[in-house]
Amino acid sequence: MYFVYVLYSLNFDRSYIGMTTDLEKRLYQHNTGRNSSTKPFVPWKIVYHEEFPTIHQAREREKFLKTAAGRRWRKSNIRPRGATE
């Protein structure tokens, strides 16, 4: 299985979208600074995820969530606890 996930950094009011086969391991990597694009904004928490049977389906969903339409969808459907949006 493949997962598309949305991380949220409450300390910096930022989101990150990614894809993985192991959510717990990937969150650990983000929170221990093993990803240069998320390292400055730790700690992160997973606020949303979806599961897909193929890497192709997961990649397409990840690409959509990173578009302007995907940002609008995230804003109306994902409410990180404690966020000020």
Protein Blocks (a to p, Z undefined) as FASTA:
>chain_A
ZZddddddfklopadddddfblklmmmmmmnopafklmmmcccddfbdcddfbfklmmmm
mmmmmmmklmmmmmmmmccehiaZZ
